[in-house]
Amino acid sequence: MGEDWGVTGPERETPQPSPPLGPSTVAHAFDEQAASYDKLVGANPGYHEHLRLSARRMGLRGRGLRLLDLGCGTGASTEALLGAAPGSEVVAVDASAGMLRQAKNKNWPPGMQWVHSTLAELPAKGVRGPFDGIFAAYLVRNLPDPDAGLRQIFDLLKPGAPVAIHEYSVRDHVRSRIVWGLVSWMVIIPMAKIRSGDTTLYRYLWRSVRDFDGVDTFTSRMAKAGFTDIRVQTMPGWQQHVVHTFLGRRPAEEAVVLEPGRLTPEHAGPRPSPRPRHTPDFTERDGGADDLGYGDDVETPPAGTPPTS
Ligand SMILES: C[S@@+](CC[C@H](N)C(=O)[O-])C[C@H]1O[C@@H](n2cnc3c(N)ncnc32)[C@H](O)[C@@H]1O
C-alpha cells in the first residue's frame, strides 16, 4: 500500500518558515557561526586594520586604563583595543556564548574579564562603570533599542571619556549603498555559503546594514544620548564611506562655581554630568580615512611644564 495521504493519520506538520533574524535572535546565529567567524573576517581585506584604526582614534593615553569592549565577538576588537592602550584592564562582553568561547581560547595578557551578557543585562551581571573608554565594533546595529543602548554606554563612561562606535553606515550615499549591495551578494554571502553552508547570518548582515541609520541620523542619536565632541571618520579601501568610526565623549564634569565661604569641590562631592538636551553641537570634520580622530588631538601639557625647545 502506498503512503497514506488521507486525513486519518496524525496531522502532517507543515514546515513553518523561520522568522527572519533580528536583534532578539542574532546572538544565537552568532553562536552557530562562531567556529568559522575568524576565517571569514580574515578574508575581508582591512577588517583587523580598520578595527585598529578605530581603536587608535579614541586617543587613549596612559597605562592601567579600565576599558570596555561591547560585542567583543571572537576578540578581534578586543585585540585592537589592547593594541591602542597596552597595559589596560579590559572587560569584554558578548551576548553569544559561542563567540565568547572562541575569544577566551586565545592568548591574552593579564587583566582580562570575559562576560557573557547582552548590553541591556550588564547591570544585572554586575558590570558597572566608570570606564575610561568604550569600544563597540559592529554592535549598535544589532541592538533592539539603539537609543537605550547609547544612553547606557554614556552612563558607563567616566566624565570626559571616549566611546568609539565602529559601524557600517551606507544610507546617506548612493555609491555606498551600491558598493555594499555588490560586496554582500558577490563576495560575503557566496563566501559564507562555501565556508559554512549557511548564509542566514550574512543575509541578515546585508539587510541590517542596508536599513541602518545614515551618518547624520546616527550622529543625531549620539547627541540625543548626551555625547559631545562627536566626530566621524571613514576607512580606506572598499569600506570608504561604508564603514565609519563614530567618536563621542561623555562631557567632562562641569566646574563647580564657588562663592566665598561655600563648599570646596571635594566637600561638594562629584557632580553628575548633565545629559545635555538634543543639540547637535558636534563639529563636523572631514572624516577622511587618514583622520585620526581624538588620536590627532594635541595633549595639553600640565600647567608649569617647560617648553621642550
Ligand atoms: C559582528 S560581531 C563583531 C565582533 C567584534 N566586535 C569584531 O569586531 O570582530 C557582533 C557581536 O555582537 C554581539 N551582540 C549582538 N547583540 C548584542 C547585545 N545586545 N549585547 C552584547 N553583544 C551583542 C554578537 O553576539 C556578536 O558577537
Ligand as a Chemical Component Dictionary entry (heavy atoms), coordinates in Angstrom:
data_LIG
# 
_chem_comp.id                   LIG 
_chem_comp.type                 NON-POLYMER 
_chem_comp.pdbx_formal_charge   0 
_chem_comp.three_letter_code    LIG 
# 
loop_
_chem_comp_atom.comp_id 
_chem_comp_atom.atom_id 
_chem_comp_atom.alt_atom_id 
_chem_comp_atom.type_symbol 
_chem_comp_atom.charge 
_chem_comp_atom.model_Cartn_x 
_chem_comp_atom.model_Cartn_y 
_chem_comp_atom.model_Cartn_z 
_chem_comp_atom.pdbx_ordinal 
LIG C1  C1  C 0  29.741 41.325 14.042 1  
LIG S1  S1  S 1  30.178 40.718 15.619 2  
LIG C2  C2  C 0  31.559 41.768 15.960 3  
LIG C3  C3  C 0  32.525 41.185 16.917 4  
LIG C4  C4  C 0  33.745 42.026 17.242 5  
LIG N1  N1  N 0  33.386 43.274 17.884 6  
LIG C5  C5  C 0  34.553 42.300 16.000 7  
LIG O1  O1  O 0  34.719 43.477 15.687 8  
LIG O2  O2  O -1 35.023 41.367 15.355 9  
LIG C6  C6  C 0  28.908 41.392 16.672 10 
LIG C7  C7  C 0  28.893 40.751 18.036 11 
LIG O3  O3  O 0  27.937 41.453 18.836 12 
LIG C8  C8  C 0  27.286 40.506 19.673 13 
LIG N2  N2  N 0  25.993 41.072 20.084 14 
LIG C9  C9  C 0  24.875 41.237 19.360 15 
LIG N3  N3  N 0  23.914 41.825 20.087 16 
LIG C10 C10 C 0  24.450 42.038 21.310 17 
LIG C11 C11 C 0  23.959 42.638 22.509 18 
LIG N4  N4  N 0  22.729 43.121 22.580 19 
LIG N5  N5  N 0  24.790 42.719 23.566 20 
LIG C12 C12 C 0  26.047 42.215 23.507 21 
LIG N6  N6  N 0  26.567 41.632 22.407 22 
LIG C13 C13 C 0  25.778 41.554 21.317 23 
LIG C14 C14 C 0  27.145 39.269 18.806 24 
LIG O4  O4  O 0  26.959 38.102 19.575 25 
LIG C15 C15 C 0  28.468 39.292 18.035 26 
LIG O5  O5  O 0  29.453 38.504 18.642 27 
# 
loop_
_chem_comp_bond.comp_id 
_chem_comp_bond.atom_id_1 
_chem_comp_bond.atom_id_2 
_chem_comp_bond.value_order 
_chem_comp_bond.pdbx_ordinal 
LIG C1  S1  SING 1  
LIG S1  C2  SING 2  
LIG S1  C6  SING 3  
LIG C2  C3  SING 4  
LIG C3  C4  SING 5  
LIG C4  N1  SING 6  
LIG C4  C5  SING 7  
LIG C5  O1  DOUB 8  
LIG C5  O2  SING 9  
LIG C6  C7  SING 10 
LIG C7  O3  SING 11 
LIG C7  C15 SING 12 
LIG O3  C8  SING 13 
LIG C8  N2  SING 14 
LIG C8  C14 SING 15 
LIG N2  C9  SING 16 
LIG N2  C13 SING 17 
LIG C9  N3  DOUB 18 
LIG N3  C10 SING 19 
LIG C10 C11 SING 20 
LIG C10 C13 DOUB 21 
LIG C11 N4  SING 22 
LIG C11 N5  DOUB 23 
LIG N5  C12 SING 24 
LIG C12 N6  DOUB 25 
LIG N6  C13 SING 26 
LIG C14 O4  SING 27 
LIG C14 C15 SING 28 
LIG C15 O5  SING 29 
# 
